[in-house]
Amino acid sequence: MELPPLPKRHPRLSFVTGVLVCFVLLVGGSALWVLLGQQSKMEAETQRLYDVDIANADNSVRLIRTLERLAREGDAILWIDDPAERADRRRRMAGTASEATLQSSAELRATLAAAMAMLDKNLAELTEQGGRSRPVVLARWEPVMAGLLARAEAVGAEIASLPMEEADVILKGIDHTRRIILGVAAVVALATAVLAAFLFLSITRPLLRQVRLLESARDGASLVPREEYLHEMQMLNASAVALARANIELEAVRGKLEEQAHTDELTGLANRRMFDFHNRRVVEHAKRYEGRVAIILMDLDHFKKVNDQFGHEGGDVILKTVGAYLRGAVRGADLPAARIGGEEFALVLPDLSVEEACRTAERMRQEIARLECSMPSGDRIQVNVSIGVSEYLVGDAGPQQMMQRADQALYRAKNLGRNRVEIA
């Protein structure tokens, strides 16, 4: 049977291919536009979550401090001999216990009621028997005070579970996304080119081939064997699998690069760049809500001598040991500790005064002094740190002034003999 004459469709197929390529370019541009829009929405929503979580954290911190104040005030009132002064302190404690912060749950109200009942019993016994009953009432109050402090510690653990850290991670991801948006555009362009080539290979070229084959069949020539089509399909399938594997490897490399961008590789702490990012955000929050921020800078004493005696491997052992201690010593509600220099570390403490930060720094100095570092030679040595403490002041334009004052206090600690804490 003779085949009817076939029209020449090559120009139409080229036109269809051009239309498909334009469509792919439009889709790629639209995808990039949507990505930018979603980023802006996610940033706004994350900022809202961050503000809400910060407010919740502030309420929890006030609850912790109020419970601790009640526990210690209940202990202090038992040492007062004047009944009138005891009664006045008891009324002030009742006012503190009735604050809305402490009335947020039935369990907490029951705990406070039991504590105040025990306090009234102790005060009544002091009034009746005088100072000779003080050892007994102090012994009765001790477990009550321990219960209040334990409740404060439990609230602190709840602060650590707040999604505030998750919001910070999302904001950090947005910051990274903003820097790699040009890379995303390049990937979209590359994907467009690859898809255009795929459309040409999978649609246009096979259609042109079919036209030529039908023309040849009309002229009496034999068709191409089926095995050639199978070979071509296998090649296309292998190319698709290779592209999928390359995309998976690219995603893994990108994730690793993002992690390395904000983590110190040797100690596992935050690096200077991530520390500056968190420091600015905490100071901005303190300026907005009139909060307090303290900073601790610490530097390893005589670190050069350790490198000279045990080599850089020995110095690395000390840095890793101190880094591991800081990771375990910092509570989840605080921002992460950071290595900001060769042997210099830093820690930002929101909602703390400089005096409270100084007590924290002194505790850390003593605990670091008790650490033992195993050198590659088999020797075990101990290391000391000098610490400078500062706080954000109302007149500061940003975190730089606070950092400078802490750095000056650190150098004063070095000049005064090292292994000590100095306040700016």
C-alpha positions in Angstrom: 0.0 0.0 0.0 1.4 3.4 -0.9 1.7 6.1 1.8 0.2 9.5 1.1 2.6 12.4 0.5 3.8 13.9 3.9 4.0 17.6 4.4 7.3 19.2 5.5 6.9 19.8 9.2 10.4 20.6 10.2 9.8 24.4 10.6 6.8 23.7 12.8 8.7 21.4 15.0 11.4 24.0 15.4 8.8 26.5 16.4 7.2 24.1 18.9 10.7 23.6 20.4 11.2 27.3 20.7 7.8 27.7 22.5 8.7 24.9 24.9 12.1 26.6 25.7 10.3 29.9 26.4 7.8 28.1 28.6 10.7 26.5 30.6 12.3 29.9 31.0 9.1 31.4 32.2 8.6 28.6 34.7 12.2 29.0 36.0 11.7 32.7 36.4 8.4 32.2 38.2 10.0 29.7 40.5 12.7 32.2 41.4 10.1 34.9 42.1 8.1 32.6 44.3 11.2 31.6 46.2 12.0 35.3 47.0 8.4 35.9 48.1 8.3 32.8 50.3 11.6 33.9 51.9 10.2 37.3 52.8 7.1 35.7 54.3 9.1 33.2 56.3 11.4 35.9 57.6 8.4 38.0 58.8 6.7 34.9 60.4 9.9 33.8 62.1 10.5 37.3 63.5 7.0 37.2 64.9 7.7 33.8 66.5 11.0 35.0 67.9 9.4 38.0 69.6 6.7 35.8 71.1 9.2 33.3 72.4 11.4 36.0 73.8 8.5 37.4 75.7 7.7 33.9 77.1 11.3 33.5 78.1 11.3 36.8 79.9 8.2 35.7 81.9 9.9 32.4 82.7 13.0 34.2 83.9 11.0 36.5 86.1 9.2 33.4 87.5 12.6 31.7 88.3 13.9 34.8 90.1 10.8 35.3 92.0 10.8 31.7 93.3 14.5 31.9 94.2 13.8 35.2 96.0 10.9 33.7 98.0 13.0 30.6 99.0 15.9 32.8 100.3 13.6 35.4 101.9 11.8 32.6 103.8 15.2 31.5 105.1 16.3 35.0 106.0 13.1 35.9 107.9 13.7 33.1 110.3 16.9 34.8 111.5 15.1 38.1 112.5 14.4 38.5 116.2 12.1 41.5 116.0 8.4 40.3 115.7 7.3 43.5 114.0 10.0 43.3 111.3 9.1 39.6 110.8 5.5 40.5 110.3 6.4 43.2 107.8 8.7 40.9 105.8 5.9 38.2 105.9 3.4 40.7 104.4 5.9 41.6 101.6 6.4 37.8 100.9 2.7 37.4 100.6 2.5 40.2 98.1 5.3 38.6 96.1 3.6 35.2 96.2 0.4 36.7 94.9 2.0 38.0 91.7 0.3 36.9 88.5 3.5 35.2 87.4 3.3 32.8 90.3 -0.4 32.1 89.9 -0.1 30.7 86.3 -0.8 27.1 87.3 -2.6 25.1 90.0 0.5 23.1 90.8 2.5 26.2 91.4 -0.2 27.8 93.5 -0.4 24.6 95.6 3.4 24.6 96.1 3.4 28.2 97.2 0.4 27.7 99.6 2.3 24.8 101.2 5.4 26.9 101.5 3.6 29.8 103.1 1.8 27.6 105.5 5.1 26.1 106.7 6.5 29.6 107.0 3.6 30.7 109.2 4.1 27.6 111.4 7.7 28.5 111.8 7.1 32.1 112.6 4.4 31.2 115.1 6.9 28.9 116.9 9.5 31.6 116.9 7.1 34.0 118.4 6.1 31.5 121.1 9.4 30.0 122.0 11.9 32.6 120.9 15.4 32.1 119.5 15.9 28.6 121.0 13.5 27.2 118.5 15.5 28.6 115.5 17.4 25.4 114.7 14.2 23.4 114.5 12.4 25.9 112.2 15.4 26.3 110.0 15.6 22.5 109.6 11.9 22.4 108.7 12.3 25.2 106.2 15.3 23.7 104.4 13.3 21.1 102.4 10.7 23.7 101.5 13.4 26.0 100.2 14.9 23.2 98.3 11.5 22.4 96.8 11.1 26.1 95.6 14.6 26.1 94.1 13.9 22.8 92.4 10.7 24.3 90.9 12.8 27.2 89.6 15.2 24.8 88.1 12.4 22.9 86.4 11.1 26.2 84.9 14.6 26.8 83.7 14.5 23.4 81.9 11.2 24.4 80.3 12.8 27.6 79.0 15.4 25.4 77.2 12.6 23.6 75.4 11.1 26.8 74.0 11.1 27.1 70.3 13.3 30.2 70.5 16.3 28.3 69.4 14.4 26.9 66.5 13.4 30.5 65.5 17.1 31.5 65.6 18.0 28.6 63.4 15.4 29.6 60.9 16.6 33.2 60.9 20.1 31.9 60.4 18.9 29.8 57.5 17.2 32.9 56.0 20.5 34.7 56.2 22.3 31.9 54.4 19.5 31.8 51.8 19.9 35.5 51.1 23.5 35.0 50.3 23.0 32.0 48.0 20.1 33.3 46.1 22.3 34.1 43.1 23.5 30.5 43.2 19.8 29.4 43.1 19.3 31.6 40.1 22.3 30.0 38.4 21.0 26.6 39.2 17.5 27.5 37.7 19.2 28.8 34.6 21.3 25.6 34.3 18.2 23.4 34.9 16.4 25.4 32.1 19.2 24.7 29.7 19.3 21.0 30.6 15.5 20.8 30.3 15.6 22.5 26.9 18.2 20.1 25.7 16.2 17.2 27.1 13.1 18.4 25.2 15.0 18.6 22.0 16.5 15.1 22.5 13.3 13.5 23.7 10.6 15.2 21.6 11.9 17.3 18.7 14.6 15.0 17.4 12.5 11.8 17.6 9.6 13.5 15.8 12.0 14.7 13.0 13.4 11.2 12.9 9.9 9.8 12.5 9.1 12.2 9.7 12.3 11.1 7.8 11.5 7.4 8.4 7.9 7.9 7.1 9.3 9.7 4.1 11.8 6.9 3.5 9.0 4.3 3.9 6.9 6.1 1.4 9.8 5.9 -1.0 10.1 2.1 -0.4 13.1 2.1 2.1 13.1 -0.1 5.2 12.5 1.3 8.7 15.2 1.6 11.3 15.4 -1.6 13.5 13.7 -1.6 16.9 17.0 -2.3 18.7 18.3 1.2 17.8 15.3 2.8 19.6 15.9 0.6 22.7 19.6 1.7 22.8 18.6 5.3 22.6 16.1 4.9 25.5 18.7 3.2 27.6 21.1 6.1 27.1 18.4 8.6 28.1 17.6 6.6 31.2 21.3 6.4 32.2 21.6 10.2 31.8 18.5 10.8 34.0 19.9 8.5 36.8 23.3 10.3 36.6 21.6 13.7 37.0 19.6 12.5 40.0 22.8 11.2 41.7 24.6 14.5 41.0 21.7 16.5 42.5 21.8 14.3 45.7 25.6 14.8 46.1 25.2 18.6 45.5 22.6 18.8 48.3 24.9 17.0 50.7 27.8 19.2 49.9 25.7 22.4 50.3 24.5 21.2 53.8 28.0 20.5 54.9 29.2 23.9 53.7 26.4 25.7 55.5 27.3 23.9 58.8 31.0 24.8 58.3 30.1 28.4 57.7 29.0 29.0 61.3 30.9 26.3 63.3 34.5 26.3 64.5 35.8 23.0 63.2 38.3 22.3 66.0 36.1 22.9 69.1 32.6 22.5 67.7 31.6 25.9 69.1 30.1 28.8 67.2 32.7 30.7 65.2 33.3 34.5 65.3 30.9 35.2 62.4 28.0 33.3 64.1 28.9 34.9 67.5 28.7 38.4 66.0 25.3 37.6 64.4 23.8 36.4 67.8 25.5 39.2 69.7 23.8 41.9 67.4 20.4 40.2 67.7 20.5 40.0 71.5 21.6 43.6 71.8 18.9 44.7 69.4 16.3 42.9 71.5 17.7 44.4 74.7 17.5 47.9 73.2 13.9 47.3 72.1 12.6 45.9 75.4 15.0 47.7 77.8 16.6 44.5 78.8 20.0 43.6 80.1 22.9 41.8 78.3 26.2 40.8 79.7 29.3 39.3 77.9 32.1 37.1 79.0 35.5 37.1 77.2 38.0 34.5 78.3 41.6 33.8 77.1 43.8 30.8 77.9 46.8 31.7 80.1 50.3 30.9 78.8 48.9 29.1 75.7 52.1 29.9 73.7 54.2 28.1 76.2 52.0 25.0 75.8 52.5 25.1 72.0 56.2 25.6 72.4 56.5 22.6 74.9 54.0 20.1 73.4 53.6 21.4 69.8 50.4 22.4 68.1 48.9 19.0 68.7 49.1 19.7 72.5 47.5 23.1 71.9 44.7 21.5 70.0 44.0 19.1 72.8 43.6 22.0 75.2 41.3 23.9 72.8 39.1 20.8 72.3 38.9 20.2 76.1 37.9 23.7 76.9 35.4 23.7 74.0 33.8 20.5 75.2 33.5 22.0 78.7 31.8 25.2 77.4 29.4 23.2 75.3 28.3 21.3 78.4 28.4 24.2 80.8 26.1 26.6 78.8 22.4 26.1 79.4 20.1 25.6 76.5 18.3 28.9 77.3 21.6 30.8 76.7 23.2 31.6 73.3 26.0 29.2 72.4 29.6 29.8 73.4 31.9 30.8 70.6 35.6 30.6 69.8 36.4 34.1 68.4 40.1 33.8 68.2 43.1 31.5 68.5 42.7 30.9 72.2 39.9 33.3 73.0 36.3 32.4 73.8 33.2 34.4 74.3 29.7 34.0 75.7 26.7 36.4 75.6 24.3 36.2 78.6 20.9 37.9 78.1 18.8 39.1 81.0 21.8 39.1 83.4 23.5 42.0 85.2 27.3 42.4 85.1 27.4 41.2 88.8 25.5 37.9 87.9 27.6 37.4 84.9 30.8 37.9 87.0 29.6 35.1 89.4 29.0 32.8 86.4 32.5 33.7 85.0 34.1 32.9 88.3 32.4 29.5 88.5 33.5 28.7 85.0 37.1 29.9 85.8 37.3 27.5 88.7 35.8 24.6 86.8 38.2 25.1 83.9 41.1 25.2 86.3 40.1 21.7 87.5 40.1 20.2 83.9 42.9 17.8 83.0 44.3 17.7 79.4 46.1 14.6 78.2 49.0 15.6 76.0 50.1 13.4 73.1 53.3 12.8 75.1 51.3 11.2 77.9 51.6 14.2 80.3 48.5 15.5 82.0 48.4 19.3 82.5 45.9 21.8 83.7 45.0 25.2 82.1 43.9 28.5 83.5 41.9 31.3 81.9 41.7 35.1 82.4 38.2 36.5 82.0 36.8 40.0 81.3 33.1 40.8 82.0 31.1 43.7 80.7 27.4 44.6 80.1 25.4 46.6 77.5 24.8 50.2 78.6 21.9 52.4 77.5 24.2 54.8 75.6 25.9 52.1 73.5 25.2 52.3 69.8 25.7 48.6 69.4 27.6 45.5 70.8 31.0 46.9 69.8 31.3 49.2 72.9 30.3 46.3 75.2 33.0 44.0 73.5 35.6 46.7 73.8 35.0 47.1 77.6 35.1 43.4 78.1 38.4 43.2 76.2 39.9 45.9 78.4 38.8 44.0 81.5 40.4 40.9 80.0 43.7 42.6 79.5 43.5 44.0 83.1 43.1 40.4 84.4 46.2 39.4 82.4 48.2 42.3 83.8 47.1 41.6 87.4 48.5 38.1 87.3 46.1 36.0 85.1 43.7 33.3 86.3 41.2 35.8 87.5 38.0 37.6 86.6 37.8 41.4 86.1 34.7 43.6 85.5 34.8 46.4 83.0 
